[in-house]
Amino acid sequence: MDLKSGYPFWAVSNGLLHAFPPLARDTHCDVAIMGAGITGALIASELADHGHSVCVLDARDVGWGSTAASTAMLQYEIDTHMTDLRDRYGEADAVLAYRSCVEAIDRLQDVARYAGNVGFARARSLYFASRRRDLPSLRSEFALRRQHGLDVAWLDAGRVRERFGFDAPAAILSADAARVDPYRLAYRLLVKLERRGVAVHDRTTVVRFTPRVRGVELECADGTLVKAKHLVMATGYQAQGLIDRKVAVNRSSYAFVTDPIAPDLLGPLRHTLVWETARPYLYLRTTSDGRLLVGGEDDAIDIPARRDAVVDRRARKLAKRVAAMLPHLPVTPAFAWGGTFAETEDGLPWFGPHPQHGPRVLFAMAYGGNGITYSMLGAGLLRAIIERRKHPLRALFGFERAAR
């Protein structure tokens, strides 16, 4: 599956950080993980840290799928408002989802510190009203978040202009957000796991998996076998093809990054993620070397050839919007790319077993704008399932939610 177009910045700036060997002989493990992107790396690290033997397999090079195209906006804020989740699932579950994502950012900070040198930094998040008609829903959202103890402040139009230099009817400023280099984080976690004796194999294609009563057997293209007690499908957007009911809609999203910009020009943007209420939304953040990363212009057709053809045009359109919003910034694209983006109906991910494949096959579908945050939460949830423990997010993030 062709997941990206153009020149994703993380792959260009980092290059091939480490060579992992293809699987060369049959092996056994507690948990086989298909997919060596950021989701697979976080899950593998969580399981290995708690005594499970793990084998990580990927048909590509590590991180070369969706991870290379991710813009890695680490937010607790879900694409679906807390107020909308409350209306759909009840206030307790809405608050659980948002608070869990706040905790996930703290946990990601610990993981990033362990991995080392992955461009992680804490930030704020500025969520601004795109139009005046968005104000009532934004005010309701602010009130509910504040009621439940989230660290938020309300900025009227004057304060948005004074503090951030652009015009918007109002905004919610949240204290809990972060940024990271997702490609580098995936690599460094998997390198550390390999040094600890964990099996990590890229360029290894699994052609079939067979669930059994006590485990799952995986057959690779060269005939080698992996026998595991559990299989985790962390293959991103490709995993949807294994389920007979559509659980998300694939779209294409676009992004670009500038050359480094002087800190005094960036001002508060150095430590702030910015996004808007419009859907699809414009968003921006900075990188550790002072570049401005801008994303958006999503479309509903995920056709690689079409995406390839429009990357530069979409980047120019994004740059034009940012130039109008922040005219003092040089926003010429240095690298531009597009990638597959999956969106669930309610903005929540899917983690856990699906009835179609039985209890030994666990899916890790960290879909939506909170992909990395969801992956951090999903790592703990999947470990709880494997260890036969209860977890507060199982009903909300699992396939059981489809029946609600």
Secondary structure in CASP SS format (residue, H / E / C, confidence):
PFRMAT SS
TARGET T0000
AUTHOR 0000-0000-0000
METHOD secondary structure of the structure
MODEL  1
M C 1.00
D C 1.00
L C 1.00
K E 1.00
S E 1.00
G E 1.00
Y C 1.00
P C 1.00
F H 1.00
W H 1.00
A H 1.00
V H 1.00
S H 1.00
N H 1.00
G C 1.00
L C 1.00
L C 1.00
H C 1.00
A C 1.00
F C 1.00
P C 1.00
P C 1.00
L C 1.00
A C 1.00
R C 1.00
D C 1.00
T E 1.00
H E 1.00
C E 1.00
D E 1.00
V E 1.00
A E 1.00
I E 1.00
M E 1.00
G C 1.00
A C 1.00
G C 1.00
I H 1.00
T H 1.00
G H 1.00
A H 1.00
L H 1.00
I H 1.00
A H 1.00
S H 1.00
E H 1.00
L H 1.00
A H 1.00
D H 1.00
H C 1.00
G C 1.00
H C 1.00
S C 1.00
V E 1.00
C E 1.00
V E 1.00
L E 1.00
D C 1.00
A C 1.00
R C 1.00
D C 1.00
V C 1.00
G C 1.00
W C 1.00
G C 1.00
S H 1.00
T H 1.00
A H 1.00
A H 1.00
S C 1.00
T C 1.00
A C 1.00
M E 1.00
L E 1.00
Q E 1.00
Y C 1.00
E C 1.00
I C 1.00
D C 1.00
T C 1.00
H C 1.00
M H 1.00
T H 1.00
D H 1.00
L H 1.00
R H 1.00
D H 1.00
R H 1.00
Y H 1.00
G C 1.00
E H 1.00
A H 1.00
D H 1.00
A H 1.00
V H 1.00
L H 1.00
A H 1.00
Y H 1.00
R H 1.00
S H 1.00
C H 1.00
V H 1.00
E H 1.00
A H 1.00
I H 1.00
D H 1.00
R H 1.00
L H 1.00
Q H 1.00
D H 1.00
V H 1.00
A H 1.00
R H 1.00
Y H 1.00
A H 1.00
G C 1.00
N C 1.00
V C 1.00
G C 1.00
F C 1.00
A E 1.00
R E 1.00
A E 1.00
R E 1.00
S E 1.00
L E 1.00
Y E 1.00
F E 1.00
A C 1.00
S C 1.00
R C 1.00
R H 1.00
R H 1.00
D H 1.00
L H 1.00
P H 1.00
S H 1.00
L H 1.00
R H 1.00
S H 1.00
E H 1.00
F H 1.00
A H 1.00
L H 1.00
R H 1.00
R H 1.00
Q H 1.00
H C 1.00
G C 1.00
L C 1.00
D C 1.00
V E 1.00
A E 1.00
W E 1.00
L E 1.00
D E 1.00
A H 1.00
G H 1.00
R H 1.00
V H 1.00
R H 1.00
E H 1.00
R H 1.00
F H 1.00
G C 1.00
F C 1.00
D C 1.00
A C 1.00
P C 1.00
A E 1.00
A E 1.00
I E 1.00
L E 1.00
S E 1.00
A E 1.00
D E 1.00
A E 1.00
A E 1.00
R E 1.00
V C 1.00
D C 1.00
P H 1.00
Y H 1.00
R H 1.00
L H 1.00
A H 1.00
Y H 1.00
R H 1.00
L H 1.00
L H 1.00
V H 1.00
K H 1.00
L H 1.00
E H 1.00
R H 1.00
R C 1.00
G C 1.00
V C 1.00
A E 1.00
V E 1.00
H E 1.00
D C 1.00
R C 1.00
T C 1.00
T C 1.00
V E 1.00
V E 1.00
R E 1.00
F E 1.00
T E 1.00
P E 1.00
R C 1.00
V C 1.00
R C 1.00
G C 1.00
V E 1.00
E E 1.00
L E 1.00
E E 1.00
C E 1.00
A C 1.00
D C 1.00
G C 1.00
T C 1.00
L E 1.00
V E 1.00
K E 1.00
A E 1.00
K E 1.00
H E 1.00
L E 1.00
V E 1.00
M E 1.00
A C 1.00
T C 1.00
G H 1.00
Y H 1.00
Q H 1.00
A H 1.00
Q H 1.00
G H 1.00
L H 1.00
I C 1.00
D C 1.00
R C 1.00
K C 1.00
V C 1.00
A C 1.00
V E 1.00
N E 1.00
R E 1.00
S E 1.00
S E 1.00
Y E 1.00
A E 1.00
F E 1.00
V E 1.00
T C 1.00
D C 1.00
P C 1.00
I C 1.00
A C 1.00
P H 1.00
D H 1.00
L H 1.00
L H 1.00
G H 1.00
P H 1.00
L H 1.00
R H 1.00
H H 1.00
T E 1.00
L E 1.00
V E 1.00
W E 1.00
E E 1.00
T C 1.00
A C 1.00
R C 1.00
P C 1.00
Y C 1.00
L C 1.00
Y E 1.00
L E 1.00
R E 1.00
T E 1.00
T C 1.00
S C 1.00
D C 1.00
G C 1.00
R C 1.00
L E 1.00
L E 1.00
V E 1.00
G E 1.00
G E 1.00
E E 1.00
D E 1.00
D E 1.00
A C 1.00
I C 1.00
D C 1.00
I C 1.00
P H 1.00
A H 1.00
R H 1.00
R H 1.00
D H 1.00
A H 1.00
V H 1.00
V H 1.00
D H 1.00
R H 1.00
R H 1.00
A H 1.00
R H 1.00
K H 1.00
L H 1.00
A H 1.00
K H 1.00
R H 1.00
V H 1.00
A H 1.00
A H 1.00
M H 1.00
L C 1.00
P C 1.00
H C 1.00
L C 1.00
P C 1.00
V C 1.00
T C 1.00
P C 1.00
A C 1.00
F E 1.00
A E 1.00
W E 1.00
G E 1.00
G E 1.00
T E 1.00
F E 1.00
A E 1.00
E E 1.00
T C 1.00
E C 1.00
D C 1.00
G C 1.00
L C 1.00
P C 1.00
W E 1.00
F E 1.00
G E 1.00
P E 1.00
H C 1.00
P C 1.00
Q C 1.00
H C 1.00
G C 1.00
P C 1.00
R C 1.00
V E 1.00
L E 1.00
F E 1.00
A E 1.00
M E 1.00
A C 1.00
Y C 1.00
G C 1.00
G C 1.00
N C 1.00
G H 1.00
I H 1.00
T H 1.00
Y H 1.00
S H 1.00
M H 1.00
L H 1.00
G H 1.00
A H 1.00
G H 1.00
L H 1.00
L H 1.00
R H 1.00
A H 1.00
I H 1.00
I H 1.00
E C 1.00
R C 1.00
R C 1.00
K C 1.00
H C 1.00
P C 1.00
L C 1.00
R H 1.00
A H 1.00
L H 1.00
F H 1.00
G C 1.00
F H 1.00
E H 1.00
R H 1.00
A H 1.00
A H 1.00
R C 1.00
END
